[in-house]
Every structure is written in structure tokens, then in C-alpha cells.
Amino acid sequence: MTPAEGAPFILYGRAWCHLCEDMRAELEPIAARHGVAIEWIDIDEDPLLEARYDERVPVLVLDGVELCQYRLDAAAVHAALQSRRPIAAP
């Protein structure tokens, strides 16, 4: 499976959160370069997500793994994208 065929990044945040806006802006060029969509989820629209993430937003998830919160960890994002790539046969 190539990154483009996998699940999107999931970015949990709040509409009024400047850190959420910052993370999304930093993530967009990386996601575009790797052909991975970004799914934005506003935690204030779901009481369970609000209870789970509350003040931790933004939280970035890929393939069910939380990669970072508050600020984009580009190294973690790139490592997660690398681990999704198939190993080429010799």
C-alpha cells in the first residue's frame, strides 16, 4: 500500500484554536507532497472526543497512532510516512 492509498492524517482540534491552525498549515505541504489527505475533526462537535482530547489539541494521528500534539513534529510525521511505504523486492 502506498501512502496515497492509506488512511488520511486525522487532525483533532478546535475551530478557534490558533495552534490547530498552525499545525494544519505546517502539515498541508507535507501531506500534499506524499499524497495523503488531511481529515479535520472539530472535537467540540463530539462530547466523547472533547472529553478525550480537551486541552491537548491539536493532536495529529496517522494509522491510529498519535504522532504529535500542540506543535507539529515533522520528524515523527516523516518517520510515520516512511514506515507506510512498501519494501521493494530485490
HUWOQUI-V844218 format. One record per backbone hydrogen bond with DSSP energy under -1.0 kcal/mol. NH is the residue of the N-H (numbers start at 1). CO is the residue of the C=O. E is the energy in kcal/mol with one decimal. If there is no record, write none. Layout:
NH_CO_E ; NH_CO_E
This chain:
5_2_-1.4 ; 9_37_-2.9 ; 10_61_-3.0 ; 11_39_-2.9 ; 12_59_-2.8 ; 13_41_-2.4 ; 17_14_-1.5 ; 21_17_-1.8 ; 22_18_-2.3 ; 23_19_-2.5 ; 24_20_-2.4 ; 25_21_-2.3 ; 26_22_-2.1 ; 27_23_-2.4 ; 28_24_-2.3 ; 31_27_-2.9 ; 32_28_-2.5 ; 33_29_-2.2 ; 34_30_-1.5 ; 36_31_-2.7 ; 39_9_-3.3 ; 41_11_-2.6 ; 43_13_-2.8 ; 45_42_-1.8 ; 46_43_-1.6 ; 50_46_-2.7 ; 51_47_-2.2 ; 52_48_-2.0 ; 53_49_-3.0 ; 54_50_-1.6 ; 56_53_-3.8 ; 59_12_-2.0 ; 60_68_-2.7 ; 61_10_-2.9 ; 62_65_-2.2 ; 65_62_-1.8 ; 67_60_-3.1 ; 68_60_-1.1 ; 70_58_-2.3 ; 71_69_-2.6 ; 77_73_-2.2 ; 78_74_-2.8 ; 79_75_-2.3 ; 80_76_-2.2 ; 81_77_-2.3 ; 82_78_-2.4 ; 83_79_-2.0 ; 85_82_-1.2
